[in-house]
Amino acid sequence: MWAANVHNEFVFVATDDFNNNFQVLSRSNLSLIHGAQTMTGNQNIAVFPGEPLTVLMIGPSEAKNIRSKQTE
């Protein structure tokens, strides 16, 4: 696991899993809500509250803004 960040009922996780390295988990039972392939290598996660909730994946050479209807 590269990084994790908790916001309200969600846990955002960056892992080295090849096909599913960004995951949104339920904070209550850690079940998978959403998963996606975003970037490879070392990563960090920043969460910015608002409508919609903004999650920024930060890697060594790029950053990706992720917004999911599941986390709005």
PyMOL commands that set and color helices and strands:
alter all, ss='L'
color gray80, all
select helices_A, chain A and resi 69-71
alter helices_A, ss='H'
color red, helices_A
select strands_A, chain A and resi 3-7+10-14+22-26+32-36+44-48+54-58+63-66
alter strands_A, ss='S'
color yellow, strands_A
deselect
rebuild
show_as cartoon
